Amino acid sequence: MQLVHITLTALQRRNRVAFAVTPLGSPSPETGEHVVVQDQSGAFFGAVCVDSAYDADGRGTHRLRLGAALPEILVERRLGRHDVPSPAAEALHAQVEQYLTEAAAFQASFAE
């Protein structure tokens, strides 16, 4: 699955349609292919390439139908980076460890 960086306008976001231009020689999504889109604010969305057109220079213009917003951990899994922990996942893991430590201390206070 590919990651596509685009600039979304308010109209595109509302209509759930965006356009991506790929330069010659770069990977291009094919019609029907699912991609991950990252907009100018850093938000991630699932998307499907609806159609593609290429100009004489080989640049591709792709119409994407935007889907739901995606959390960072799901983006990493879709892009095949599930072995790389995200900052959010690391923070959650640290918080869970803290709760477990506090729970163990609380439980030990009753054993005395």
N, C-alpha and C positions, 0 to 999 in steps of 0.2 A: 504494500500500500504506500502511496506517495503522500508527502506533505507539500501542500501548495500554499504559498504566501500571496495574499491579495489585499486590496484596499476595498472595504465595503462601505457603500453609502447607506444612508438611512432608507432610501427607497429599495435598494437591493436587499437589505436585511429584512424589510417588511414583506417584500415579494418572494423572499427565499430563493433568489436567483443571483448568481454572480458570474463574472467573466474573468478568466485567467489567460494570460499570454505567456507562452513559453518560447524562449529564443532557440535558434537553430542549434541542434546538438544536445539539448537538454532533454531529460525524460519528459514525456508528454502523456497525460492520461488519455486512455482510449474511451470511446463511447461505451457507456455502461459500467465503467470501472468506478469503484468506490475509492474516495480519497479523503484525506483529512485536510481541512482548510484552517489556516491561521490568519486572522485579520490584523489590521494595523494596531489594535489595542492589545493584541496577544491572546484573544479568545480563540478557542478551537471549536470547529463544527465538523460534523460528518457531512459528506457531500457525494453526489453521483455526477459523473460527466454525462451530460445529456447529448451533446454533439460537439464536434470539432471541425475546424476549417483551417487550412494552411495556405499561406500566401506564397508568392513566387520565391521569396527568400528562404522559405522553409520554417518561418515562425508559425506557431500554432495559436489559434484563439479557441478557447474551450468554454462552453456554457455549462455552468455547474448548478445543480439544484441543491440548495442547502438543506441540511437536516437539522437535527438537534445539536445543541451545545454539548461538548464533550469535556469531561473532567480530565485533568492532566494524566492521571494513571491509565485511563482508557486509551488516550492518545498514544502513550508509550507502548501499550500492548498492541494496538493496531499497527504501529510502525515497527513492531518487532524488537522493541527495546525494553521488554518487560523485565530484563535482568538488571536494568539500571534504575535504582530507586530515585524517586523524585523528592524534592525538598518537602513537599506536603506529606508524602508517605513516611519519610524519615521523622518528621515532626510528630505524626500520629503514632509511630512506633515508640518514640521517646515518651509520649504522653501515656501510652498503654503501660509501658514499663514502670513509670512513676506510680500509676494507679495500682499496679500489682504489688509493688513494694509497700505502698501505704496500706493496702488490704492485708498483706502478710503481717505487718507490724500491728495492725488493729486486731487481727485474729490472735496474735501472740499475746496481746495484753489480756485476753480472756483466759489464756492457759495458765497464767500465774496465780 
